């Protein structure tokens, strides 16, 4: 018999939509990871003392290096060289840190992009109404030193504004990336 893992909190997104769950995490001043699963994908949202500090979009197809190349902030050859170094040194620095150390990008630009990617994950999941969520206490985002520094209320307001704008423009807000 296979035992199901016990979570500290779990539920249905149709009953507890993401903005409500995020607010519950903030009010409870929790530390851990909230995992959201829907037909659109899986995302992890990390909280520290109730503050949303990091999010990872399991459905993101574009790597950090690919995004930097697409935006014209990095040459493809530099991105590929950093990816090869990361592959060789699995326990070593991450690609962003490698690029900063090599002088291929500024630390400020890396931080800005990572924070934007965190926000994009929240913007994507805020409207999910089908699926499930689970919360595990005490789980930290591994190897992440660039964390979000925006109040949850501000982030939710930005998310809902983007959602409203996308609906007004007839776009699917969950696929929209700015």
Secondary structure per residue as TSV (DSSP state, phi and psi in degrees):
chain	resnum	aa	ss	phi	psi
A	1	X	-	360.0	130.5
A	2	X	-	-89.5	128.6
A	3	X	-	-91.7	137.9
A	4	X	-	-80.4	138.3
A	5	X	-	-65.1	136.4
A	6	X	-	-88.5	128.0
A	7	X	-	-105.0	159.0
A	8	X	S	-70.4	-29.5
A	9	X	E	-156.1	140.6
A	10	X	E	-154.6	156.0
A	11	X	E	-177.4	-175.8
A	12	X	E	-98.2	137.2
A	13	X	T	-68.1	-23.7
A	14	X	T	-71.0	-27.4
A	15	X	T	-87.9	-41.9
A	16	X	S	-125.6	87.8
A	17	X	-	-64.4	157.2
A	18	X	H	-48.9	-46.1
A	19	X	H	-58.5	-37.2
A	20	X	H	-68.1	-42.5
A	21	X	H	-64.0	-42.5
A	22	X	H	-58.9	-43.2
A	23	X	H	-66.5	-36.9
A	24	X	H	-62.4	-40.7
A	25	X	H	-62.8	-42.4
A	26	X	H	-65.3	-46.6
A	27	X	H	-63.7	-35.0
A	28	X	T	-80.5	-5.8
A	29	X	T	49.8	45.6
A	30	X	-	-82.2	162.9
A	31	X	-	-129.2	120.8
A	32	X	E	159.8	-165.8
A	33	X	E	-117.9	132.3
A	34	X	E	-102.8	120.2
A	35	X	E	-107.2	124.9
A	36	X	E	-109.8	129.2
A	37	X	E	-126.7	130.9
A	38	X	E	-148.0	179.4
A	39	X	T	-62.1	-24.0
A	40	X	T	-78.5	-13.3
A	41	X	E	140.4	-165.1
A	42	X	E	-129.1	134.7
A	43	X	E	-134.6	148.1
A	44	X	E	-114.1	134.4
A	45	X	E	-125.1	123.7
A	46	X	E	-103.0	137.1
A	47	X	E	-120.4	145.0
A	48	X	E	-133.9	113.6
A	49	X	T	53.4	39.6
A	50	X	T	84.0	-7.4
A	51	X	E	-92.9	128.2
A	52	X	E	-71.4	116.3
A	53	X	E	-113.6	-21.4
A	54	X	E	-159.4	151.3
A	55	X	E	-146.7	144.6
A	56	X	E	-127.5	126.4
A	57	X	E	-97.8	105.5
A	58	X	T	-64.9	-18.1
A	59	X	T	-91.1	-3.4
A	60	X	-	-68.7	124.4
A	61	X	-	-94.4	-21.1
A	62	X	S	-94.4	125.9
A	63	X	-	-74.5	166.9
A	64	X	H	-58.1	-45.9
A	65	X	H	-60.2	-43.7
A	66	X	H	-62.6	-39.7
A	67	X	H	-66.3	-40.4
A	68	X	H	-62.5	-40.3
A	69	X	H	-65.5	-47.1
A	70	X	H	-59.1	-37.4
A	71	X	T	-80.3	-4.5
A	72	X	T	78.5	18.2
A	73	X	S	-93.8	-7.8
A	74	X	S	-155.0	143.9
A	75	X	-	-76.7	146.6
A	76	X	H	-57.8	-39.6
A	77	X	H	-62.4	-40.3
A	78	X	H	-67.3	-38.8
A	79	X	H	-63.4	-45.8
A	80	X	H	-66.2	-38.2
A	81	X	H	-64.4	-42.1
A	82	X	H	-65.3	-39.2
A	83	X	H	-64.7	-39.8
A	84	X	H	-64.4	-41.9
A	85	X	H	-64.0	-41.6
A	86	X	H	-62.5	-40.5
A	87	X	H	-63.8	-40.2
A	88	X	H	-69.2	-33.7
A	89	X	-	-119.4	70.0
A	90	X	T	-51.8	-35.8
A	91	X	T	-92.3	3.3
A	92	X	S	-86.0	-163.1
A	93	X	-	-66.5	156.2
A	94	X	-	-78.5	168.6
A	95	X	H	-57.6	-44.1
A	96	X	H	-59.1	-44.2
A	97	X	H	-65.2	-36.9
A	98	X	H	-62.8	-45.1
A	99	X	H	-64.6	-39.5
A	100	X	H	-65.7	-45.7
A	101	X	H	-61.7	-33.7
A	102	X	T	-82.8	-2.5
A	103	X	T	76.5	18.6
A	104	X	S	-84.9	-16.6
A	105	X	S	-157.1	157.5
A	106	X	-	-83.5	147.9
A	107	X	H	-58.4	-39.4
A	108	X	H	-61.6	-40.5
A	109	X	H	-67.5	-40.1
A	110	X	H	-61.9	-47.7
A	111	X	H	-60.1	-43.4
A	112	X	H	-61.3	-45.0
A	113	X	H	-66.3	-43.6
A	114	X	H	-63.0	-42.7
A	115	X	H	-64.0	-37.1
A	116	X	H	-64.2	-40.2
A	117	X	H	-66.2	-36.3
A	118	X	H	-62.8	-47.9
A	119	X	H	-61.0	-42.3
A	120	X	H	-58.5	-36.8
A	121	X	H	-62.6	-44.4
A	122	X	H	-65.8	-43.6
A	123	X	H	-57.9	-36.6
A	124	X	H	-69.9	-40.8
A	125	X	H	-90.3	-14.6
A	126	X	T	-60.4	-25.7
A	127	X	T	-98.8	2.2
A	128	X	-	-65.1	130.5
A	129	X	-	-124.5	-2.5
A	130	X	S	-124.1	139.5
A	131	X	S	126.8	-164.3
A	132	X	E	-134.3	161.8
A	133	X	E	-133.4	151.2
A	134	X	E	-136.0	150.9
A	135	X	E	-129.4	131.8
A	136	X	E	-120.0	122.5
A	137	X	E	-70.7	143.1
A	138	X	T	84.3	-3.2
A	139	X	-	-83.6	128.7
A	140	X	-	-107.5	154.3
A	141	X	-	-71.1	115.5
A	142	X	T	-69.0	137.9
A	143	X	T	58.2	21.1
A	144	X	-	-103.1	119.0
A	145	X	-	-112.4	-4.1
A	146	X	-	-107.1	110.9
A	147	X	-	-117.6	160.7
A	148	X	-	-74.7	140.6
A	149	X	-	-127.1	44.2
A	150	X	S	-118.7	139.2
A	151	X	-	-63.9	143.3
A	152	X	H	-57.1	-43.6
A	153	X	H	-59.3	-41.5
A	154	X	H	-65.0	-43.8
A	155	X	H	-63.2	-43.7
A	156	X	H	-65.2	-40.2
A	157	X	H	-62.9	-44.5
A	158	X	H	-59.3	-43.2
A	159	X	H	-62.1	-48.0
A	160	X	H	-68.2	-34.5
A	161	X	H	-64.2	-45.0
A	162	X	H	-60.7	-41.8
A	163	X	H	-62.1	-46.7
A	164	X	H	-60.9	-44.3
A	165	X	H	-60.6	-43.6
A	166	X	H	-64.6	-41.0
A	167	X	H	-65.3	-40.3
A	168	X	H	-63.2	-34.8
A	169	X	T	-88.7	1.3
A	170	X	T	77.2	15.8
A	171	X	-	-96.1	160.6
A	172	X	-	-84.7	109.2
A	173	X	G	-60.9	-29.7
A	174	X	G	-70.4	-20.9
A	175	X	G	-99.6	-5.1
A	176	X	-	-80.4	128.8
A	177	X	-	-130.5	128.9
A	178	X	-	-113.0	360.0
